[in-house]
Amino acid sequence: MARLTKAQREWRPDMPKKRRSIKVTFASTVLSLEAFVVFFGTLVAFGLLKDTIPQPLVLGAGIVLSLLLIGCCALLGRPLGYKLGWVLQLVIIATGFAVPMMFVVGALFALTWWYGVVTGARIDRENKERDAAQAEWERNNPEND
């Protein structure tokens, strides 16, 4: 039999489900999409730069960068994850020195990352306030069963 997680062991019937962070959802979506774009950009660089940069280096760097983007999703529950996300945004913009179109792609993804993080944090704050107001209303207006 599989081991239960801590959340599964502590769950009881009629227990409210913990709300997932919108900030984490938005940020991990951006990073995941970015990993695909970086991988396909690696294939472009692999074809365009075959005479100037060794192909194993191009493939290796692109795959490592894609894996770092996916791995960063796991760290988004901690502040380190967002700092690493910003560093990866700068790295992707810097890949424009190898493939100039990546300056545009990297800048657009950096803007998307910024928007997802800021908007997600705002929505999380609003959800927390809404949940607190709902809990207060339920305390002040108990149901008569």
N, C-alpha and C positions, 0 to 999 in steps of 0.2 A: 504494500500500500504506500502511496506517495506521502511524503511529509507535508503537513499543512504549514502555511506561512503564519506569521504572528497575527496578521489581520484576520485570517481565516479562523485561528484558534480563539480569538477574542470576540468574534462576531456572535451576536445574539439576535433572535427574531425581533422584528420591529425596531431594529437599530438603524438610525439614519445613515445613509451612505455618505462617506467623506467625498466632498467635491474635489475634482481634479483641477489643478491650476491651469488656467487659460494661458498664462504666460509661458509655462513649460510646454503646453500643447503647440502654441504658435511658434516658439523658438525651435522645437524639435522638428516641426514641419518644414521650416525654412532650412534648417541644417540638412535634413534628409533630401530635400529637393536640390539643394546646393551640391550634395555629394554626387548625385546623378549628373548634374551639369559639369562638375569638375572632371568626372570620369570621361564624359564624352569630349570635353575640352582636351583631356589628355590624349585621346585618340586623334584629335585634330593636330595637336602638337607633335605627336608621334609621326604623322605623315608629313607635316610641314618642315620640321626641324631635323629630318634624318641626316642631313649633310653637316649640320653645325653642332648638334648635341647628341651624345651617344643615346641610342634608342632605349637600352635598358634603364638608363638614368631617367629619361622622360617617363617611361612606364612606371618605374618604381616610385618616383616622386608623386606622380598623379594618383596612383593607387593608395599610397600612404596618406596623402592629403584627403582622399575620399574616405578612408577608414577613420582618420582623425575626426572628420565631420560627423560620421555616424557615432563614433565613440563619445563625442562631446554631448550627444543627446542623453547619455546615461548620467552625465554629471550636472544636468540642469537643475537638479534638486538642491544644489549647493551654489554659493556665490562664485566658486572657482569655475563652474561650468560657463557662466556668462562672460567671465574674463577671458577664458580660453576661446569662447565664441568670437569675441571681438578680435583676438589675435588671429584667429583663422580668417576672419573677414579681411584683415590687412594682408595676410599671406596670399589670399586669392586675388586681391587687387594687384599685388606685386607680381603675380604670374603674367600680368600684362606686358612685362618686359620681354617675355618669351613669345607670347601670342598677343599682339596689341588689342584685339577685341576683348580680351579678358579684363582690361581696364574698365570697359563699359559694363560687362557682365558682373564683375566684382563690385563696382560701385552700386549697381542696381540691387544686388543681393545684400550689400551692407545697409542700404536704405530699407530694404524689406526686413532685415534683421532688427534694425533700430525700431521700426514701426511695430513689429511683432512683440518685441520686449516691452516697449512703452505702453502700447495698447493693452497687451495681456496683463500687465501689472495694474493698469487702471480698472480693467474689468474684474480682476481678482479682488481689488479693494471694494468695488461696488457690490460684488457678490457677498463679501464678508459683512458689509453694512446691511445688506438686504437680509442675510441670514440672522443677524443679530436682531433686527427689527421684527422678523417673523417669530423668533424665539420669545421676544418680549411680548408680542401680541398674544402668543399661545399661553404664556404665563398669566396674562391679565384676563384672558377669555377662555377659561377651561371649558371643555365640552361636557355637556351633561348627558351621559350615556344611560 
